[in-house]
């Protein structure tokens, strides 16, 4: 395979990963519920904005890490392609636990002013939520460490 073809493959892979991260951010908002039909619905939706911002910041952090890798190492091989696709897979799985954990955390930090009570009502549900969130962070960190290695 020529160098031009390899560079083109790397650009296409990076574009695919960028699109997947953009889709994950879209899921943060769209996954939040239906289109508001009343003012109270709109108000409730806007109260979720801080949780969205926190979740967005974490997804952006992972995306920036991937983008920086492309600047440091513009070539891709089979392993880096597989790791990149695994990152996409995990990020898309990670979106909802991430959003839920951010809503639960901001609900607790705001003294109940921000929404989040319906997310994890029992201790077992809260444990599961933290395990899913922590597992996503762990898997992404291992994938990034392997990719950067």
N, C-alpha and C positions, 0 to 999 in steps of 0.2 A: 504494500500500500504506500502510496506517495505521501510526502509530508503535507502537501496541500489537502489531500483527502483526510488525513489524520486531524489536521487543524479544523477542517470543516466538521468532522464528527464531534470534535471537542466543543465547537461553537453550538452545534445542534443539541448536544447533551446539556450544555449550560443553559440554553434557551428553554429546554424542556424542564429542567430543575427550577429555573426562574418562574416559569408558568405554574408549576406545581405549588411553589411557595405562594404565588399570587392567589391561586385557587384556595389554598389553606386559609389565607387571610379573608377571602370572600366567605368561606364557611363559618368563620367566626361571627360575621354579621348575619348572613342569611340563615345560618343554623339557629339563630336566636329566636326565631318565631315568625309569625305571620306579619303581613303589612298592617300597621296600625289603622284601625277604623274609627277610633274616637280619640279625643284629646288625652284621656287618661291612659290609653294604650301607648300613645306617643310619649307621654311623660315617663311611663314605666320603661319604655325602650331606651330613652335617653339616660335613665339612671344606670343602665348597663354599660354606658360609655367608658367609665373608668376601668371596668374589668376587661373590656375590649382593648383599651389602650395598653394595659399591662400584658395581656396575652399577645397583642400585636408586637410589643417590644421584644418579647422572647422569641417569637417567630422571626422577627427581623434580625435578631442577634444570630440565629442559626443561618439565616440566608446570607448575612454579611460574611460569616465564616466561610461559607461555600464560595461566595464571590471572590473573597480574598485568595482562596486556594487557586482559583482560575487565573488570577494575576501572577501568583508565585510559580505555578506549574501549569502552563497552558496546554500540555499534551495529556492525552488520556490513553490508558490501556484497558484491558478487560477487567482487571480488578478494580480500578478506579471507577469504571463505568458501573460495575455491579454495586459498589459502595454508594455511588451517587443515586442509583435507583432505589437502594435500600433506604437512604435518607429520605427520599420522596415518600416512600411507603410509610415510614415511621411518622413523618411530619403529618401526613394526612390522617393517620390513626390518632395522633397525639392532639389534634385540634380540639376535640370536644372535651377530653379530660382537662386540657389546659384551660379552656374557657370556664369550665365548671369550677376548677380549683381557684381561679382568679376571682370568680364571682363569690365563692364561699369565703375566701380570704378577705375580700373587700367588704363583704357583708359583716363579717366579724369585726374588722378594723373600724368600720363606720358605726358600730353599735347598733346594727340592724337597719340603719337608714337606707343603705343601698340594697337592692334585691339579692336574694341568694338563699333564702331559707328553704325553698322547695327542692334544692339540689341534692342534699344528702341528709336525710332526716334521722337515720340511726347511726350509731357508732360504727357498725359493720359497713354501712354505705360510705361513711367518711374514710374509713381505713382503705376501702377499695379504691376510692377516688385518689387518695394520696399514693397508693401503690401504683396505680395506672400512670399518674403524673410523674412520679419518681422513676418508674420503669422507662417511660418515654425519654426522660432526660438522660438516664443512664445509657440506654441504647444509642441515642443520638451522639452522646459524648464518645462512646466507644467507636462508633462509625467514623466520626470526625478524626479521632486520634489515629485510627487505622489509615484513613485517607491522607492525613497530613504526614504520616510516617512514610 
